[in-house]
Amino acid sequence: MSDGDERPRLVRIADYQFGRDVGGRLFTGELRIERSKSGRPRQVHAPEGRLVSLGADGRFTLGIAGGRRLLSALDAPAGRVVVGDDSEPFVRDGKNVFAKFVSEAGPEIRPGDEVCVVHESGELLAVGRAELSASAMCGFETGMAVKVREGADGE
């Protein structure tokens, strides 16, 4: 299957996972798709880097380049976990985000969702998996809020 034939499927998965009309913005332009030995898409790359990996569960995990595209496709605060100056250097370096440092989170975020961790200024710091719901992230004083997969310094 050619990359062009695969694009509509990738767009549908992204629309389901991240929200309506996100897939078309995530998978625009030149794409390179790495496939498994069985021919299944495994990773999707753009000239600026890895956009997503497709897990065995059929869900995407974000790369930093994909996080940047996702942020431009979603209106704030959707898909975002916001942290301040105290956490910024650690999160950028790939360290996990703890609830006590979260100042805001997209209200739709549920445990297991792929999220972008951003600074209060809006700058992307990392991408990862939410461990708590948005309300728990903002209400708890302890616990891991986001398991960071990749920090922006690790590009």
C-alpha positions as CSV (number, residue, x, y, z in Angstrom):
1,M,0.0,0.0,0.0
2,S,1.4,3.4,-1.0
3,D,1.8,6.3,1.5
4,G,-0.9,8.2,-0.4
5,D,-3.4,5.3,0.1
6,E,-2.6,5.2,3.8
7,R,-3.1,8.9,4.5
8,P,-7.0,8.8,4.7
9,R,-6.7,6.0,7.3
10,L,-4.2,7.9,9.4
11,V,-6.4,11.0,9.2
12,R,-9.4,9.0,10.5
13,I,-7.5,7.6,13.4
14,A,-6.2,11.1,14.4
15,D,-9.7,12.6,14.1
16,Y,-11.0,9.9,16.4
17,Q,-8.2,10.2,18.9
18,F,-7.5,14.0,18.9
19,G,-10.8,15.5,17.6
20,R,-12.6,16.3,14.5
21,D,-10.5,17.8,11.6
22,V,-7.2,17.3,13.5
23,G,-6.0,14.5,11.2
24,G,-5.9,16.6,8.1
25,R,-3.7,19.2,9.8
26,L,-1.5,16.6,11.4
27,F,-0.8,14.7,8.2
28,T,-0.4,17.5,5.7
29,G,2.4,17.9,3.3
30,E,5.3,15.4,2.6
31,L,5.1,12.3,4.8
32,R,7.4,9.2,5.1
33,I,5.8,6.2,6.6
34,E,7.9,3.4,8.2
35,R,6.3,0.1,8.1
36,S,6.6,-3.1,10.1
37,K,7.5,-6.4,8.4
38,S,3.8,-7.1,8.0
39,G,3.4,-3.8,6.1
40,R,1.5,-2.0,8.9
41,P,2.3,1.6,9.4
42,R,4.7,2.0,12.4
43,Q,5.9,5.6,12.3
44,V,5.0,8.7,10.3
45,H,7.7,11.2,9.7
46,A,7.6,14.7,8.1
47,P,10.6,16.8,7.1
48,E,10.7,18.4,10.6
49,G,10.8,15.0,12.4
50,R,8.6,12.2,13.7
51,L,5.0,13.0,13.9
52,V,3.5,9.9,15.4
53,S,4.1,6.2,16.1
54,L,1.1,3.8,15.7
55,G,0.9,1.4,18.6
56,A,-0.3,-2.1,18.5
57,D,-3.5,-0.8,20.2
58,G,-4.3,1.3,17.1
59,R,-3.6,4.6,18.9
60,F,-0.9,7.2,18.1
61,T,1.9,8.3,20.3
62,L,3.2,11.8,19.6
63,G,6.7,12.9,18.6
64,I,7.7,16.5,19.2
65,A,7.0,17.4,15.6
66,G,3.6,15.9,15.9
67,G,3.0,17.8,19.1
68,R,3.8,21.1,17.4
69,R,1.3,20.2,14.6
70,L,-1.3,19.1,17.1
71,L,-1.0,22.4,19.1
72,S,-1.6,24.4,15.9
73,A,-4.7,22.3,15.1
74,L,-6.3,22.6,18.5
75,D,-7.6,25.7,20.3
76,A,-6.1,26.2,23.7
77,P,-6.4,24.6,26.2
78,A,-7.4,21.4,24.4
79,G,-4.7,18.7,24.3
80,R,-2.4,20.7,26.6
81,V,-1.1,20.4,30.1
82,V,0.4,23.8,31.2
83,V,3.3,24.2,33.6
84,G,5.2,27.1,34.8
85,D,8.9,28.1,35.3
86,D,9.5,25.7,38.2
87,S,9.0,22.6,35.9
88,E,10.1,24.0,32.5
89,P,13.8,22.8,32.5
90,F,12.9,19.4,33.9
91,V,10.0,18.7,31.5
92,R,12.0,20.0,28.5
93,D,14.7,17.5,29.5
94,G,12.2,14.6,29.4
95,K,11.2,14.4,33.1
96,N,7.7,13.6,34.1
97,V,5.1,16.2,35.1
98,F,3.7,16.1,38.6
99,A,0.2,17.4,39.5
100,K,1.3,20.1,41.9
101,F,3.1,21.9,39.0
102,V,0.1,21.9,36.6
103,S,-1.6,25.3,36.3
104,E,-4.1,24.3,33.6
105,A,-5.2,21.3,31.5
106,G,-7.5,20.8,28.6
107,P,-10.9,19.8,30.2
108,E,-11.3,16.8,27.9
109,I,-8.1,15.1,29.0
110,R,-8.5,11.6,30.5
111,P,-6.0,9.1,31.8
112,G,-4.2,7.5,28.9
113,D,-4.6,10.4,26.4
114,E,-1.7,11.7,24.4
115,V,-1.0,15.3,25.5
116,C,1.4,18.2,24.8
117,V,3.1,19.7,27.8
118,V,3.5,23.4,27.3
119,H,4.9,26.4,29.2
120,E,2.6,29.2,30.3
121,S,4.0,31.1,27.4
122,G,2.6,28.4,25.0
123,E,6.0,26.9,24.1
124,L,6.0,23.1,23.6
125,L,8.1,21.4,26.2
126,A,7.3,17.7,25.8
127,V,4.8,15.1,24.7
128,G,3.5,12.2,26.7
129,R,0.6,10.2,28.2
130,A,-1.8,11.7,30.7
131,E,-1.9,9.7,34.0
132,L,-4.7,11.7,35.5
133,S,-7.8,13.4,34.3
134,A,-7.6,17.2,33.7
135,S,-9.6,17.9,36.9
136,A,-7.3,15.6,39.0
137,M,-4.2,17.2,37.5
138,C,-5.4,20.7,38.5
139,G,-6.8,19.6,41.9
140,F,-4.2,17.2,43.3
141,E,-1.1,18.2,45.2
142,T,0.7,14.9,44.7
143,G,1.0,12.3,41.9
144,M,2.3,12.0,38.4
145,A,0.1,14.0,35.9
146,V,2.0,13.2,32.7
147,K,4.4,10.4,31.8
148,V,6.7,12.3,29.5
149,R,7.7,10.3,26.4
150,E,9.9,12.9,24.8
151,G,11.2,16.3,25.9
152,A,11.7,19.2,23.4
153,D,15.4,19.2,24.2
154,G,15.6,15.5,23.0
155,E,14.5,16.3,19.5
